[in-house]
Amino acid sequence: MELKIARNEQDQKPKKVDLKKIEDTVAKGGSAIFYFDRENSHKDLLALQDHFEGEGKSFYMREVRYGLADNEYMYEVHIL
């Protein structure tokens, strides 16, 4: 599974990260906060939630709006 990390600039393309790298980051610190781009499907983020909850981790996800336009948002994910 590959997900897109939130972009730093509006005109940039989002960078991709795979599940293994996310798992390594969470394992290294015990918990992590990720910001995912709006181009990710909600279904993929729910699959990520199922994966980590299956491992006994707590998973919190919310939409963060940073502008007034409908497409100005990202997903904030906390994995504990």
Biopython code that builds the backbone (N, CA, C, O; Angstrom):
import numpy as np
from Bio.PDB.StructureBuilder import StructureBuilder

atoms = [
    (1, "MET", "N", (0.846, -1.171, 0.000)),
    (1, "MET", "CA", (0.000, 0.000, 0.000)),
    (1, "MET", "C", (0.893, 1.235, 0.000)),
    (1, "MET", "O", (1.826, 1.334, 0.796)),
    (2, "GLU", "N", (0.603, 2.167, -0.890)),
    (2, "GLU", "CA", (1.312, 3.432, -0.943)),
    (2, "GLU", "C", (0.332, 4.567, -0.684)),
    (2, "GLU", "O", (-0.774, 4.586, -1.225)),
    (3, "LEU", "N", (0.751, 5.505, 0.144)),
    (3, "LEU", "CA", (-0.049, 6.684, 0.435)),
    (3, "LEU", "C", (0.763, 7.922, 0.094)),
    (3, "LEU", "O", (1.992, 7.865, 0.040)),
    (4, "LYS", "N", (0.093, 9.028, -0.134)),
    (4, "LYS", "CA", (0.756, 10.277, -0.491)),
    (4, "LYS", "C", (0.826, 11.192, 0.727)),
    (4, "LYS", "O", (-0.185, 11.486, 1.365)),
    (5, "ILE", "N", (2.042, 11.634, 1.031)),
    (5, "ILE", "CA", (2.286, 12.565, 2.134)),
    (5, "ILE", "C", (1.823, 13.949, 1.696)),
    (5, "ILE", "O", (1.931, 14.292, 0.519)),
    (6, "ALA", "N", (1.313, 14.743, 2.625)),
    (6, "ALA", "CA", (0.833, 16.090, 2.302)),
    (6, "ALA", "C", (1.941, 16.925, 1.678)),
    (6, "ALA", "O", (3.096, 16.871, 2.100)),
    (7, "ARG", "N", (1.573, 17.678, 0.689)),
    (7, "ARG", "CA", (2.543, 18.537, -0.011)),
    (7, "ARG", "C", (2.829, 19.795, 0.804)),
    (7, "ARG", "O", (1.995, 20.253, 1.585)),
    (8, "ASN", "N", (4.012, 20.336, 0.608)),
    (8, "ASN", "CA", (4.406, 21.561, 1.312)),
    (8, "ASN", "C", (3.935, 22.816, 0.583)),
    (8, "ASN", "O", (3.693, 23.846, 1.212)),
    (9, "GLU", "N", (3.807, 22.733, -0.726)),
    (9, "GLU", "CA", (3.369, 23.856, -1.548)),
    (9, "GLU", "C", (2.204, 23.410, -2.414)),
    (9, "GLU", "O", (2.135, 22.249, -2.816)),
    (10, "GLN", "N", (1.286, 24.329, -2.703)),
    (10, "GLN", "CA", (0.094, 24.011, -3.487)),
    (10, "GLN", "C", (0.426, 23.416, -4.850)),
    (10, "GLN", "O", (-0.270, 22.511, -5.312)),
    (11, "ASP", "N", (1.479, 23.910, -5.503)),
    (11, "ASP", "CA", (1.787, 23.481, -6.865)),
    (11, "ASP", "C", (2.717, 22.268, -6.928)),
    (11, "ASP", "O", (3.066, 21.831, -8.024)),
    (12, "GLN", "N", (3.122, 21.720, -5.799)),
    (12, "GLN", "CA", (3.985, 20.534, -5.774)),
    (12, "GLN", "C", (3.164, 19.265, -5.959)),
    (12, "GLN", "O", (1.958, 19.238, -5.714)),
    (13, "LYS", "N", (3.848, 18.223, -6.394)),
    (13, "LYS", "CA", (3.237, 16.898, -6.429)),
    (13, "LYS", "C", (3.498, 16.246, -5.064)),
    (13, "LYS", "O", (4.586, 16.407, -4.509)),
    (14, "PRO", "N", (2.523, 15.515, -4.515)),
    (14, "PRO", "CA", (2.752, 14.859, -3.217)),
    (14, "PRO", "C", (3.729, 13.688, -3.349)),
    (14, "PRO", "O", (3.734, 12.985, -4.360)),
    (15, "LYS", "N", (4.544, 13.489, -2.332)),
    (15, "LYS", "CA", (5.494, 12.369, -2.304)),
    (15, "LYS", "C", (4.783, 11.135, -1.779)),
    (15, "LYS", "O", (3.845, 11.237, -0.988)),
    (16, "LYS", "N", (5.233, 9.972, -2.221)),
    (16, "LYS", "CA", (4.611, 8.714, -1.810)),
    (16, "LYS", "C", (5.421, 8.046, -0.712)),
    (16, "LYS", "O", (6.644, 8.170, -0.652)),
    (17, "VAL", "N", (4.713, 7.336, 0.153)),
    (17, "VAL", "CA", (5.345, 6.568, 1.220)),
    (17, "VAL", "C", (4.632, 5.214, 1.280)),
    (17, "VAL", "O", (3.413, 5.142, 1.124)),
    (18, "ASP", "N", (5.393, 4.152, 1.507)),
    (18, "ASP", "CA", (4.766, 2.830, 1.569)),
    (18, "ASP", "C", (4.505, 2.412, 3.014)),
    (18, "ASP", "O", (5.002, 3.032, 3.954)),
    (19, "LEU", "N", (3.735, 1.375, 3.169)),
    (19, "LEU", "CA", (3.315, 0.897, 4.485)),
    (19, "LEU", "C", (4.509, 0.503, 5.346)),
    (19, "LEU", "O", (4.497, 0.735, 6.555)),
    (20, "LYS", "N", (5.524, -0.080, 4.755)),
    (20, "LYS", "CA", (6.712, -0.508, 5.506)),
    (20, "LYS", "C", (7.397, 0.684, 6.175)),
    (20, "LYS", "O", (7.821, 0.595, 7.327)),
    (21, "LYS", "N", (7.503, 1.786, 5.458)),
    (21, "LYS", "CA", (8.147, 2.974, 6.018)),
    (21, "LYS", "C", (7.309, 3.572, 7.158)),
    (21, "LYS", "O", (7.860, 4.046, 8.152)),
    (22, "ILE", "N", (5.998, 3.549, 7.013)),
    (22, "ILE", "CA", (5.111, 4.023, 8.077)),
    (22, "ILE", "C", (5.264, 3.142, 9.307)),
    (22, "ILE", "O", (5.359, 3.644, 10.427)),
    (23, "GLU", "N", (5.289, 1.820, 9.098)),
    (23, "GLU", "CA", (5.468, 0.885, 10.218)),
    (23, "GLU", "C", (6.792, 1.118, 10.927)),
    (23, "GLU", "O", (6.850, 1.096, 12.156)),
    (24, "ASP", "N", (7.872, 1.343, 10.154)),
    (24, "ASP", "CA", (9.186, 1.585, 10.744)),
    (24, "ASP", "C", (9.197, 2.858, 11.595)),
    (24, "ASP", "O", (9.797, 2.880, 12.670)),
    (25, "THR", "N", (8.546, 3.898, 11.126)),
    (25, "THR", "CA", (8.480, 5.156, 11.861)),
    (25, "THR", "C", (7.721, 4.983, 13.171)),
    (25, "THR", "O", (8.135, 5.500, 14.208)),
    (26, "VAL", "N", (6.613, 4.256, 13.122)),
    (26, "VAL", "CA", (5.819, 4.025, 14.334)),
    (26, "VAL", "C", (6.595, 3.143, 15.310)),
    (26, "VAL", "O", (6.580, 3.395, 16.514)),
    (27, "ALA", "N", (7.271, 2.117, 14.804)),
    (27, "ALA", "CA", (8.033, 1.221, 15.668)),
    (27, "ALA", "C", (9.210, 1.946, 16.321)),
    (27, "ALA", "O", (9.555, 1.664, 17.469)),
    (28, "LYS", "N", (9.817, 2.866, 15.601)),
    (28, "LYS", "CA", (10.976, 3.590, 16.120)),
    (28, "LYS", "C", (10.598, 4.479, 17.311)),
    (28, "LYS", "O", (11.320, 4.511, 18.308)),
    (29, "GLY", "N", (9.490, 5.190, 17.217)),
    (29, "GLY", "CA", (9.120, 6.126, 18.273)),
    (29, "GLY", "C", (7.992, 5.645, 19.166)),
    (29, "GLY", "O", (7.703, 6.275, 20.183)),
    (30, "GLY", "N", (7.350, 4.547, 18.811)),
    (30, "GLY", "CA", (6.218, 4.067, 19.587)),
    (30, "GLY", "C", (4.906, 4.715, 19.178)),
    (30, "GLY", "O", (3.834, 4.140, 19.363)),
    (31, "SER", "N", (4.998, 5.906, 18.626)),
    (31, "SER", "CA", (3.825, 6.604, 18.102)),
    (31, "SER", "C", (4.305, 7.578, 17.031)),
    (31, "SER", "O", (5.493, 7.891, 16.948)),
    (32, "ALA", "N", (3.368, 8.050, 16.216)),
    (32, "ALA", "CA", (3.740, 8.977, 15.150)),
    (32, "ALA", "C", (2.521, 9.767, 14.698)),
    (32, "ALA", "O", (1.379, 9.338, 14.866)),
    (33, "ILE", "N", (2.791, 10.926, 14.124)),
    (33, "ILE", "CA", (1.751, 11.751, 13.512)),
    (33, "ILE", "C", (2.141, 11.934, 12.052)),
    (33, "ILE", "O", (3.271, 12.314, 11.743)),
    (34, "PHE", "N", (1.202, 11.661, 11.165)),
    (34, "PHE", "CA", (1.421, 11.803, 9.733)),
    (34, "PHE", "C", (0.384, 12.755, 9.160)),
    (34, "PHE", "O", (-0.740, 12.837, 9.655)),
    (35, "TYR", "N", (0.771, 13.471, 8.116)),
    (35, "TYR", "CA", (-0.146, 14.315, 7.363)),
    (35, "TYR", "C", (-0.192, 13.783, 5.939)),
    (35, "TYR", "O", (0.814, 13.797, 5.229)),
    (36, "PHE", "N", (-1.363, 13.317, 5.528)),
    (36, "PHE", "CA", (-1.531, 12.735, 4.204)),
    (36, "PHE", "C", (-2.286, 13.683, 3.295)),
    (36, "PHE", "O", (-3.141, 14.446, 3.743)),
    (37, "ASP", "N", (-1.960, 13.626, 2.022)),
    (37, "ASP", "CA", (-2.534, 14.507, 1.017)),
    (37, "ASP", "C", (-3.995, 14.180, 0.738)),
    (37, "ASP", "O", (-4.454, 13.065, 0.986)),
    (38, "ARG", "N", (-4.706, 15.154, 0.227)),
    (38, "ARG", "CA", (-6.130, 14.976, -0.087)),
    (38, "ARG", "C", (-6.340, 14.018, -1.251)),
    (38, "ARG", "O", (-7.455, 13.534, -1.445)),
    (39, "GLU", "N", (-5.297, 13.730, -2.034)),
    (39, "GLU", "CA", (-5.425, 12.819, -3.166)),
    (39, "GLU", "C", (-5.549, 11.358, -2.732)),
    (39, "GLU", "O", (-5.886, 10.506, -3.553)),
    (40, "ASN", "N", (-5.289, 11.057, -1.479)),
    (40, "ASN", "CA", (-5.467, 9.691, -0.982)),
    (40, "ASN", "C", (-6.961, 9.389, -0.907)),
    (40, "ASN", "O", (-7.769, 10.256, -0.574)),
    (41, "SER", "N", (-7.307, 8.159, -1.218)),
    (41, "SER", "CA", (-8.714, 7.795, -1.081)),
    (41, "SER", "C", (-9.015, 7.502, 0.393)),
    (41, "SER", "O", (-8.171, 6.994, 1.132)),
    (42, "HIS", "N", (-10.214, 7.831, 0.786)),
    (42, "HIS", "CA", (-10.634, 7.581, 2.167)),
    (42, "HIS", "C", (-10.587, 6.084, 2.459)),
    (42, "HIS", "O", (-10.317, 5.672, 3.587)),
    (43, "LYS", "N", (-10.849, 5.285, 1.447)),
    (43, "LYS", "CA", (-10.824, 3.826, 1.578)),
    (43, "LYS", "C", (-9.413, 3.329, 1.944)),
    (43, "LYS", "O", (-9.270, 2.429, 2.771)),
    (44, "ASP", "N", (-8.379, 3.912, 1.331)),
    (44, "ASP", "CA", (-6.997, 3.537, 1.650)),
    (44, "ASP", "C", (-6.637, 3.918, 3.079)),
    (44, "ASP", "O", (-5.941, 3.170, 3.766)),
    (45, "LEU", "N", (-7.105, 5.068, 3.526)),
    (45, "LEU", "CA", (-6.826, 5.488, 4.898)),
    (45, "LEU", "C", (-7.554, 4.600, 5.905)),
    (45, "LEU", "O", (-7.029, 4.333, 6.986)),
    (46, "LEU", "N", (-8.744, 4.147, 5.564)),
    (46, "LEU", "CA", (-9.455, 3.211, 6.441)),
    (46, "LEU", "C", (-8.750, 1.855, 6.480)),
    (46, "LEU", "O", (-8.740, 1.189, 7.515)),
    (47, "ALA", "N", (-8.159, 1.446, 5.354)),
    (47, "ALA", "CA", (-7.374, 0.204, 5.322)),
    (47, "ALA", "C", (-6.139, 0.340, 6.210)),
    (47, "ALA", "O", (-5.747, -0.615, 6.881)),
    (48, "LEU", "N", (-5.527, 1.525, 6.214)),
    (48, "LEU", "CA", (-4.387, 1.792, 7.095)),
    (48, "LEU", "C", (-4.828, 1.710, 8.551)),
    (48, "LEU", "O", (-4.115, 1.159, 9.390)),
    (49, "GLN", "N", (-5.992, 2.252, 8.845)),
    (49, "GLN", "CA", (-6.544, 2.185, 10.198)),
    (49, "GLN", "C", (-6.768, 0.740, 10.616)),
    (49, "GLN", "O", (-6.385, 0.353, 11.721)),
    (50, "ASP", "N", (-7.373, -0.056, 9.764)),
    (50, "ASP", "CA", (-7.603, -1.470, 10.074)),
    (50, "ASP", "C", (-6.296, -2.205, 10.329)),
    (50, "ASP", "O", (-6.218, -3.056, 11.216)),
    (51, "HIS", "N", (-5.272, -1.878, 9.552)),
    (51, "HIS", "CA", (-3.969, -2.529, 9.714)),
    (51, "HIS", "C", (-3.382, -2.264, 11.100)),
    (51, "HIS", "O", (-2.967, -3.196, 11.789)),
    (52, "PHE", "N", (-3.348, -1.005, 11.505)),
    (52, "PHE", "CA", (-2.725, -0.666, 12.785)),
    (52, "PHE", "C", (-3.598, -1.056, 13.978)),
    (52, "PHE", "O", (-3.072, -1.441, 15.022)),
    (53, "GLU", "N", (-4.892, -0.967, 13.843)),
    (53, "GLU", "CA", (-5.757, -1.426, 14.929)),
    (53, "GLU", "C", (-5.665, -2.941, 15.082)),
    (53, "GLU", "O", (-5.828, -3.462, 16.186)),
    (54, "GLY", "N", (-5.406, -3.650, 13.990)),
    (54, "GLY", "CA", (-5.181, -5.092, 14.057)),
    (54, "GLY", "C", (-3.911, -5.453, 14.803)),
    (54, "GLY", "O", (-3.794, -6.550, 15.349)),
    (55, "GLU", "N", (-2.963, -4.533, 14.827)),
    (55, "GLU", "CA", (-1.712, -4.724, 15.572)),
    (55, "GLU", "C", (-1.829, -4.241, 17.011)),
    (55, "GLU", "O", (-0.854, -4.291, 17.761)),
    (56, "GLY", "N", (-3.009, -3.776, 17.402)),
    (56, "GLY", "CA", (-3.212, -3.322, 18.775)),
    (56, "GLY", "C", (-2.879, -1.857, 19.008)),
    (56, "GLY", "O", (-2.808, -1.420, 20.157)),
    (57, "LYS", "N", (-2.673, -1.092, 17.947)),
    (57, "LYS", "CA", (-2.365, 0.337, 18.068)),
    (57, "LYS", "C", (-3.655, 1.147, 18.062)),
    (57, "LYS", "O", (-4.673, 0.709, 17.526)),
    (58, "SER", "N", (-3.601, 2.323, 18.659)),
    (58, "SER", "CA", (-4.712, 3.268, 18.580)),
    (58, "SER", "C", (-4.493, 4.136, 17.349)),
    (58, "SER", "O", (-3.364, 4.520, 17.042)),
    (59, "PHE", "N", (-5.565, 4.439, 16.655)),
    (59, "PHE", "CA", (-5.501, 5.186, 15.393)),
    (59, "PHE", "C", (-6.534, 6.297, 15.436)),
    (59, "PHE", "O", (-7.712, 6.044, 15.684)),
    (60, "TYR", "N", (-6.098, 7.528, 15.196)),
    (60, "TYR", "CA", (-7.005, 8.673, 15.176)),
    (60, "TYR", "C", (-6.776, 9.424, 13.872)),
    (60, "TYR", "O", (-5.637, 9.747, 13.534)),
    (61, "MET", "N", (-7.855, 9.707, 13.134)),
    (61, "MET", "CA", (-7.743, 10.411, 11.863)),
    (61, "MET", "C", (-8.768, 11.539, 11.811)),
    (61, "MET", "O", (-9.906, 11.387, 12.257)),
    (62, "ARG", "N", (-8.342, 12.674, 11.256)),
    (62, "ARG", "CA", (-9.278, 13.776, 11.055)),
    (62, "ARG", "C", (-8.861, 14.563, 9.820)),
    (62, "ARG", "O", (-7.717, 14.491, 9.373)),
    (63, "GLU", "N", (-9.811, 15.311, 9.283)),
    (63, "GLU", "CA", (-9.577, 16.188, 8.157)),
    (63, "GLU", "C", (-9.163, 17.554, 8.688)),
    (63, "GLU", "O", (-9.822, 18.102, 9.571)),
    (64, "VAL", "N", (-8.081, 18.103, 8.159)),
    (64, "VAL", "CA", (-7.605, 19.420, 8.567)),
    (64, "VAL", "C", (-7.783, 20.370, 7.383)),
    (64, "VAL", "O", (-7.198, 20.158, 6.321)),
    (65, "ARG", "N", (-8.571, 21.393, 7.562)),
    (65, "ARG", "CA", (-8.790, 22.404, 6.515)),
    (65, "ARG", "C", (-7.821, 23.558, 6.756)),
    (65, "ARG", "O", (-7.708, 24.071, 7.869)),
    (66, "TYR", "N", (-7.123, 23.955, 5.690)),
    (66, "TYR", "CA", (-6.165, 25.051, 5.814)),
    (66, "TYR", "C", (-6.525, 26.240, 4.921)),
    (66, "TYR", "O", (-5.749, 27.188, 4.803)),
    (67, "GLY", "N", (-7.688, 26.189, 4.302)),
    (67, "GLY", "CA", (-8.150, 27.289, 3.464)),
    (67, "GLY", "C", (-9.660, 27.246, 3.337)),
    (67, "GLY", "O", (-10.318, 26.394, 3.933)),
    (68, "LEU", "N", (-10.200, 28.158, 2.569)),
    (68, "LEU", "CA", (-11.641, 28.242, 2.417)),
    (68, "LEU", "C", (-12.177, 27.404, 1.258)),
    (68, "LEU", "O", (-13.362, 27.070, 1.246)),
    (69, "ALA", "N", (-11.345, 27.062, 0.298)),
    (69, "ALA", "CA", (-11.789, 26.273, -0.854)),
    (69, "ALA", "C", (-12.073, 24.831, -0.433)),
    (69, "ALA", "O", (-11.523, 24.338, 0.552)),
    (70, "ASP", "N", (-12.929, 24.174, -1.185)),
    (70, "ASP", "CA", (-13.302, 22.793, -0.867)),
    (70, "ASP", "C", (-12.133, 21.824, -0.949)),
    (70, "ASP", "O", (-12.115, 20.821, -0.235)),
    (71, "ASN", "N", (-11.159, 22.101, -1.804)),
    (71, "ASN", "CA", (-10.042, 21.169, -1.969)),
    (71, "ASN", "C", (-8.811, 21.547, -1.149)),
    (71, "ASN", "O", (-7.722, 21.040, -1.421)),
    (72, "GLU", "N", (-8.949, 22.399, -0.181)),
    (72, "GLU", "CA", (-7.824, 22.802, 0.662)),
    (72, "GLU", "C", (-7.911, 22.109, 2.019)),
    (72, "GLU", "O", (-8.287, 22.705, 3.028)),
    (73, "TYR", "N", (-7.553, 20.840, 2.002)),
    (73, "TYR", "CA", (-7.557, 20.042, 3.230)),
    (73, "TYR", "C", (-6.516, 18.935, 3.119)),
    (73, "TYR", "O", (-6.021, 18.631, 2.034)),
    (74, "MET", "N", (-6.200, 18.345, 4.253)),
    (74, "MET", "CA", (-5.313, 17.183, 4.331)),
    (74, "MET", "C", (-5.829, 16.298, 5.460)),
    (74, "MET", "O", (-6.697, 16.700, 6.234)),
    (75, "TYR", "N", (-5.296, 15.118, 5.539)),
    (75, "TYR", "CA", (-5.674, 14.182, 6.603)),
    (75, "TYR", "C", (-4.571, 14.141, 7.639)),
    (75, "TYR", "O", (-3.399, 13.977, 7.298)),
    (76, "GLU", "N", (-4.935, 14.288, 8.899)),
    (76, "GLU", "CA", (-4.001, 14.167, 10.011)),
    (76, "GLU", "C", (-4.254, 12.811, 10.665)),
    (76, "GLU", "O", (-5.386, 12.490, 11.026)),
    (77, "VAL", "N", (-3.187, 12.015, 10.815)),
    (77, "VAL", "CA", (-3.310, 10.672, 11.367)),
    (77, "VAL", "C", (-2.357, 10.535, 12.547)),
    (77, "VAL", "O", (-1.163, 10.809, 12.430)),
    (78, "HIS", "N", (-2.903, 10.106, 13.696)),
    (78, "HIS", "CA", (-2.107, 9.813, 14.893)),
    (78, "HIS", "C", (-2.146, 8.303, 15.089)),
    (78, "HIS", "O", (-3.218, 7.699, 15.129)),
    (79, "ILE", "N", (-0.985, 7.707, 15.209)),
    (79, "ILE", "CA", (-0.886, 6.276, 15.495)),
    (79, "ILE", "C", (-0.128, 6.140, 16.811)),
    (79, "ILE", "O", (1.023, 6.560, 16.927)),
    (80, "LEU", "N", (-0.793, 5.547, 17.796)),
    (80, "LEU", "CA", (-0.208, 5.407, 19.139)),
    (80, "LEU", "C", (-0.130, 3.947, 19.525)),
    (80, "LEU", "O", (0.333, 3.621, 20.618)),
]
sb = StructureBuilder()
sb.init_structure("model")
sb.init_model(0)
sb.init_chain("A")
sb.init_seg("    ")
for serial, (resi, resn, name, xyz) in enumerate(atoms, 1):
    if name == "N":
        sb.init_residue(resn, " ", resi, " ")
    sb.init_atom(name, np.array(xyz, "f"), 0.0, 1.0, " ", f" {name:<3s}", serial, name[0])
structure = sb.get_structure()
